[in-house]
Amino acid sequence: GLDPESLEKLPILRYSSIKSSKKGKAGPECTVCLLQFEENEQVRLLPDCGHLFHADCIDMWLETHSTCPLCRRNL
C-alpha cells in the first residue's frame, strides 16, 4: 500500500467543484462502494489517471494497494 505521507499528498476536493470544472474522469458513482457522489462530499482525484473516489473509500483501498482500483495504474 501507500505510505501515509504519499496518501496525504493526494488532493481531497468537493465533488461539486470537480463536477462543475469537468476535471478528471468523474462518473456519477464511486467505483469502490458503488454509491452515487453527493454534491459536497469529499472525494480524492487520483493525479495520474484522473479517476475519482470517495476519500474514505480510496484511503482504505490505498492502505493495502498502491494502484488505482479502476485502471490499476501505479500511484
Phi, psi and omega in degrees: 000179178277146175284157184304325179296316179294320179297318180297334181283342179287130186292139171253126183231170173270137181303322182299325179287326178292314183297317183286332181268352181062027177284149173068182180257065187273113171273185183279353184218158175283126183278000173274308183260348180067019176264149179295145172286139175258159188313306187253019178291150176278129181230157173250134176255115180287126190293322186283318184256341179082008179283151189239139181215157168304139182302314181295321181295311183288329178297317178297317179301314186285352172293331183240355180227156176237030180229160173293132180292343182269309185250354178067017177291136178294142178261000000 
